[in-house]
Amino acid sequence: MSGDNNDASHSAVARLLGRAPDRGELQSATRHVAAREADLRSLTHTLFVFRLGNEWLGLPAAVADEVIEPRSIHGLPHRREGVVRGLVNVRGQLTVCVALEALLHLEAAAAERVDPRRMLLSKRLVVLSANGQRLAFESDEVHGSHRYDPAAVGNVPATVALSGSPFSTGVLSMDGGRSVGLLDIELMIGAINRRLG
């Protein structure tokens, strides 16, 4: 009896799959594919997304050279505090490690409301390469690359920690309601170089 029911359902499935779609179904499927293709064509920019404290931030993906496990940071004389943390060995090359949260004035947010166990597991060293210069910083978490439509970038609301930052160029809403503050890499490197000099 159950074998007859299985045979009947298999033949119904075979008939459904074997029939040609009607004109309305083809038009609907074509519109769906065309809309999806148009959506993908608008995603012309790529962002490298990471977290410092409670803030999700993004830099142009092209400048993110590598993401590695945290390393020992060797302090520099006369630079105990501020933006420059010290030097870190990245594949045999000494690289300046900066405190990006200090540059962006996010220290207070970084210390609060984040589970310390989660921070230990997700902390990464991000190495940036821009204008022939390599810099590193420690992030609390890395989301990775995210393609986006530049038309979807909005102004930074006054309630966001980066609202007064000269390095902030806008905010982008990602899936899941996460807001990502976009940063200007040229302005950041200029500010870091002034502190190095």
VODRENLUM-807528 format. One line per 2 residues: number of its first residue (from 1); their letters; for each residue x, y, z of C-alpha. Coordinates in nm, 2 decimals, decimal comma, always signed. Example, Ala and Ser with C-alpha at 12.3 -4.5 7.8 and 13.67 -1.06 7.14 Angstrom:
! VODRENLUM-807528
1 = AS = +1,23/-0,45/+0,78; +1,37/-0,11/+0,71;
! end
This chain:
! VODRENLUM-807528
1 = MS = +0,00/+0,00/+0,00; +0,27/+0,25/+0,10;
3 = GD = +0,47/+0,14/-0,21; +0,17/+0,24/-0,43;
5 = NN = +0,16/+0,59/-0,26; +0,54/+0,63/-0,32;
7 = DA = +0,50/+0,53/-0,68; +0,21/+0,78/-0,72;
9 = SH = +0,41/+1,07/-0,56; +0,72/+0,99/-0,77;
11 = SA = +0,51/+1,00/-1,09; +0,35/+1,33/-0,98;
13 = VA = +0,69/+1,48/-0,92; +0,82/+1,34/-1,25;
15 = RL = +0,52/+1,49/-1,43; +0,57/+1,83/-1,26;
17 = LG = +0,94/+1,84/-1,34; +0,89/+1,71/-1,69;
19 = RA = +0,63/+1,97/-1,80; +0,73/+2,29/-1,97;
21 = PD = +0,67/+2,61/-1,76; +0,39/+2,83/-1,88;
23 = RG = +0,45/+3,18/-2,01; +0,37/+3,36/-1,68;
25 = EL = +0,62/+3,14/-1,49; +0,89/+3,22/-1,74;
27 = QS = +0,83/+3,59/-1,73; +0,83/+3,59/-1,35;
29 = AT = +1,15/+3,39/-1,33; +1,31/+3,62/-1,59;
31 = RH = +1,21/+3,93/-1,39; +1,35/+3,78/-1,07;
33 = VA = +1,69/+3,69/-1,23; +1,71/+4,03/-1,40;
35 = AR = +1,64/+4,21/-1,07; +1,90/+4,00/-0,89;
37 = EA = +2,16/+4,07/-1,16; +2,09/+4,45/-1,14;
39 = DL = +2,13/+4,43/-0,76; +2,46/+4,26/-0,79;
41 = RS = +2,59/+4,51/-1,06; +2,53/+4,79/-0,81;
43 = LT = +2,76/+4,63/-0,55; +3,07/+4,80/-0,70;
45 = HT = +3,27/+4,87/-0,38; +3,42/+4,63/-0,13;
47 = LF = +3,47/+4,71/+0,24; +3,69/+4,53/+0,50;
49 = VF = +3,47/+4,52/+0,81; +3,60/+4,48/+1,17;
51 = RL = +3,51/+4,57/+1,52; +3,68/+4,79/+1,78;
53 = GN = +3,51/+4,77/+2,11; +3,14/+4,81/+2,03;
55 = EW = +3,19/+4,99/+1,70; +3,18/+4,81/+1,36;
57 = LG = +3,41/+4,99/+1,11; +3,51/+4,96/+0,75;
59 = LP = +3,80/+5,04/+0,53; +3,85/+4,99/+0,16;
61 = AA = +3,91/+4,62/+0,12; +4,21/+4,68/-0,11;
63 = VA = +4,42/+4,81/+0,18; +4,36/+4,51/+0,41;
65 = DE = +4,68/+4,31/+0,34; +4,64/+4,03/+0,59;
67 = VI = +4,46/+3,92/+0,91; +4,67/+3,72/+1,15;
69 = EP = +4,68/+3,60/+1,52; +4,79/+3,87/+1,76;
71 = RS = +5,16/+3,91/+1,81; +5,38/+4,06/+2,08;
73 = IH = +5,41/+4,43/+2,03; +5,75/+4,58/+2,12;
75 = GL = +5,72/+4,93/+2,26; +5,92/+5,22/+2,13;
77 = PH = +6,11/+5,45/+2,37; +5,93/+5,78/+2,46;
79 = RR = +5,60/+5,64/+2,32; +5,42/+5,49/+2,62;
81 = EG = +5,08/+5,63/+2,53; +4,89/+5,75/+2,23;
83 = VV = +4,83/+5,63/+1,88; +5,16/+5,44/+1,82;
85 = RG = +5,18/+5,12/+2,02; +5,51/+5,00/+1,89;
87 = LV = +5,65/+4,75/+1,64; +5,53/+4,40/+1,56;
89 = NV = +5,70/+4,13/+1,36; +5,49/+4,03/+1,06;
91 = RG = +5,66/+3,76/+0,86; +6,01/+3,89/+0,95;
93 = QL = +5,92/+4,25/+0,87; +5,90/+4,50/+1,15;
95 = TV = +5,57/+4,69/+1,11; +5,44/+4,99/+1,31;
97 = CV = +5,14/+4,89/+1,52; +4,89/+5,16/+1,60;
99 = AL = +4,61/+5,20/+1,85; +4,33/+5,27/+1,60;
101 = EA = +4,08/+5,31/+1,89; +4,29/+5,59/+2,03;
103 = LL = +4,31/+5,77/+1,69; +3,93/+5,74/+1,66;
105 = HL = +3,87/+5,83/+2,02; +3,69/+5,50/+2,10;
107 = EA = +3,87/+5,40/+2,42; +3,57/+5,44/+2,64;
109 = AA = +3,35/+5,22/+2,42; +3,62/+4,96/+2,38;
111 = AE = +3,63/+4,89/+2,75; +3,26/+4,84/+2,81;
113 = RV = +2,99/+4,59/+2,74; +3,20/+4,33/+2,55;
115 = DP = +3,24/+3,98/+2,70; +3,62/+3,95/+2,77;
117 = RR = +3,62/+3,58/+2,68; +3,48/+3,66/+2,34;
119 = ML = +3,74/+3,93/+2,29; +4,02/+3,68/+2,36;
121 = LS = +3,89/+3,44/+2,10; +3,82/+3,69/+1,83;
123 = KR = +4,10/+3,94/+1,86; +4,31/+3,97/+1,54;
125 = LV = +4,60/+4,17/+1,41; +4,51/+4,35/+1,09;
127 = VL = +4,79/+4,45/+0,85; +4,71/+4,74/+0,62;
129 = SA = +4,91/+4,83/+0,31; +4,85/+5,17/+0,14;
131 = NG = +5,06/+5,42/-0,05; +5,37/+5,19/-0,01;
133 = QR = +5,33/+5,19/+0,37; +5,24/+4,90/+0,60;
135 = LA = +5,07/+4,95/+0,93; +4,91/+4,71/+1,18;
137 = FE = +4,64/+4,74/+1,44; +4,46/+4,50/+1,68;
139 = SD = +4,09/+4,45/+1,61; +3,85/+4,29/+1,85;
141 = EV = +3,68/+4,10/+1,57; +3,70/+4,07/+1,19;
143 = HG = +3,39/+4,03/+0,98; +3,59/+4,02/+0,65;
145 = SH = +3,50/+4,16/+0,30; +3,16/+4,30/+0,22;
147 = RY = +3,04/+4,42/-0,12; +2,81/+4,72/-0,12;
149 = DP = +2,64/+4,98/-0,33; +2,80/+5,33/-0,27;
151 = AA = +2,46/+5,48/-0,31; +2,36/+5,30/+0,02;
153 = VG = +2,61/+5,49/+0,23; +2,44/+5,74/+0,46;
155 = NV = +2,55/+6,02/+0,68; +2,69/+5,94/+1,02;
157 = PA = +2,41/+6,00/+1,28; +2,50/+6,23/+1,58;
159 = TV = +2,44/+5,94/+1,81; +2,73/+5,73/+1,67;
161 = AL = +3,07/+5,74/+1,84; +3,23/+5,85/+1,51;
163 = SG = +3,00/+6,14/+1,45; +3,26/+6,40/+1,52;
165 = SP = +3,56/+6,21/+1,37; +3,74/+6,37/+1,08;
167 = FS = +3,81/+6,01/+0,95; +3,45/+5,91/+0,91;
169 = TG = +3,30/+5,93/+0,56; +2,96/+5,77/+0,62;
171 = VL = +2,77/+5,48/+0,76; +2,65/+5,16/+0,59;
173 = SM = +2,37/+4,93/+0,71; +2,45/+4,56/+0,67;
175 = DG = +2,24/+4,26/+0,69; +2,12/+4,19/+1,04;
177 = GR = +2,08/+4,56/+1,12; +2,45/+4,62/+1,19;
179 = SV = +2,57/+4,97/+1,12; +2,93/+5,01/+0,99;
181 = GL = +3,12/+5,34/+1,01; +3,33/+5,39/+0,69;
183 = LD = +3,67/+5,54/+0,74; +3,90/+5,74/+0,51;
185 = IE = +4,23/+5,56/+0,49; +4,42/+5,85/+0,34;
187 = LM = +4,32/+6,08/+0,63; +4,40/+5,81/+0,89;
189 = IG = +4,75/+5,74/+0,74; +4,83/+6,11/+0,73;
191 = AI = +4,73/+6,15/+1,10; +4,94/+5,85/+1,20;
193 = NR = +5,24/+5,97/+1,00; +5,22/+6,31/+1,18;
195 = RL = +5,24/+6,13/+1,51; +5,53/+5,91/+1,39;
197 = G = +5,73/+6,21/+1,28;
! end
